[in-house]
């Protein structure tokens, strides 16, 4: 049973560039959430996708956008990169439902460095 | 979601029980207590959750006080691989939609040889 996978593992970009990160959820899961984790801090919620729509959003600017595909995989896009966007980007998946405890399972993350 | 308070850091001797406390005095009746841990540079790992009864799984035990204002995560026989940041999170479980996780600063547990 494959867990949550993310690609790439590491990425180096320069200020002003755009980046796309990818996530495949755990088998059987239909909801994907994205988190940003700066060095030394806890993960911060960016947004969540369910049924190919953004359902919840944290306090992040519009430069952060996403997409969910029919197979439940997801992409996180960040435009006009800033130095402060350097972080570990985490994807988490879960199964939504009345009997779901909504445990979220995390991928290993993508380490983004903006120079 | 209710706010949680955890100690910044704790040490534990290898082979001994690690007891990690969490205060959540504003918890609501429909909110569960979840525990996650994050080993350095990896994604957070779900450990356990509970509502009001004590819970146990292959990883840990969760003890919730009768008034539900605090809880303790117990790792019965800590190993060096249990060194991680442990997060206590309180939120609604059954909501019809997946609720986001709000992470605090967590507790850095260091298991010493």
Interface residues (C-beta under 8 A of the other chain):
Chain A: X4 X31 X33 X35 X41 X42 X43 X44 X45 X48 X50 X55 X56 X58 X88 X90 X92 X94 X96 X98 X99 X100 X101 X102 X103 X104 X105 X106 X107 X108 X109 X111
Chain B: X32 X34 X41 X42 X43 X44 X45 X46 X49 X85 X87 X93 X94 X95 X96 X97 X98 X99 X100 X101 X102 X103 X104 X105 X106
